[in-house]
Amino acid sequence: MHTMQNKLNNKFLLARKFLNLSQMQIAEKCGLTQRDISQIENGKRVFIPTNLINFYYEEGIDINSIYNLNEEVRLRNESLSDTPKMTA
């Protein structure tokens, strides 16, 4: 069974896949390294850089859907029933 932290890290992976971007593409846009993104997505890094959170927000991801572990990753400003979702 996944821990709460693993579920959170997996949500960052799902958000990236939702945007159809590689780890390298995200890293370049956020001023991070591909290794940083990999460590975040694989649960080897607990701290989530603000610039990564801001990037997802600017790309339209509902940040609450990342941090609410009972929700699927979705776009913001769209109803829950109309939004394409990414699940594990």
FIKOLMAR-839626 format. One line per 4 residues: number of its first residue (from 1); for each residue z, x, y of C-alpha. Coordinates in nm, 3 decimals. Layout:
% FIKOLMAR-839626
NUM> Z:X:Y; ...
This chain:
% FIKOLMAR-839626
1> 0.000:0.000:0.000; -0.084:0.124:0.349; 0.188:0.197:0.595; 0.175:0.041:0.940
5> 0.057:0.373:1.088; -0.225:0.401:0.833; -0.338:0.049:0.918; -0.343:0.135:1.287
9> -0.544:0.451:1.227; -0.787:0.254:1.011; -0.839:0.013:1.302; -0.966:0.304:1.513
13> -1.212:0.385:1.234; -1.325:0.022:1.225; -1.364:0.013:1.604; -1.588:0.320:1.589
17> -1.798:0.169:1.312; -1.813:-0.159:1.504; -1.983:0.034:1.785; -2.205:0.212:1.531
21> -2.110:0.557:1.662; -2.033:0.882:1.481; -1.709:1.072:1.520; -1.902:1.336:1.715
25> -2.049:1.078:1.954; -1.706:0.930:2.026; -1.555:1.276:2.068; -1.820:1.383:2.318
29> -1.778:1.064:2.523; -1.398:1.102:2.529; -1.366:1.476:2.584; -1.216:1.524:2.238
33> -1.330:1.712:1.931; -1.476:1.558:1.618; -1.170:1.695:1.441; -0.943:1.498:1.678
37> -1.126:1.176:1.594; -1.114:1.252:1.222; -0.741:1.322:1.233; -0.676:0.999:1.423
41> -0.882:0.791:1.182; -0.726:0.955:0.875; -0.367:0.913:0.992; -0.303:1.284:1.039
45> -0.239:1.235:1.408; 0.004:0.979:1.543; -0.066:1.022:1.914; -0.373:0.827:2.028
49> -0.520:0.982:2.344; -0.549:0.747:2.640; -0.910:0.850:2.698; -0.997:0.722:2.348
53> -0.828:0.389:2.416; -1.004:0.365:2.752; -1.338:0.443:2.589; -1.303:0.158:2.340
57> -1.197:-0.075:2.621; -1.497:0.023:2.834; -1.727:-0.032:2.535; -1.597:-0.389:2.508
61> -1.352:-0.359:2.219; -1.046:-0.583:2.248; -0.766:-0.326:2.243; -0.518:-0.594:2.134
65> -0.729:-0.645:1.822; -0.676:-0.279:1.737; -0.301:-0.282:1.786; -0.244:-0.625:1.630
69> -0.254:-0.532:1.264; -0.301:-0.896:1.162; -0.624:-0.927:1.361; -0.970:-0.796:1.292
73> -1.135:-0.558:1.539; -1.341:-0.762:1.785; -1.498:-0.759:2.128; -1.287:-0.869:2.423
77> -1.354:-1.182:2.630; -1.496:-1.369:2.335; -1.331:-1.643:2.134; -1.197:-1.546:1.795
81> -1.438:-1.781:1.617; -1.753:-1.659:1.797; -1.695:-1.285:1.777; -1.844:-1.052:1.517
85> -1.557:-0.879:1.339; -1.500:-0.561:1.141; -1.251:-0.564:0.858; -1.135:-0.305:0.612
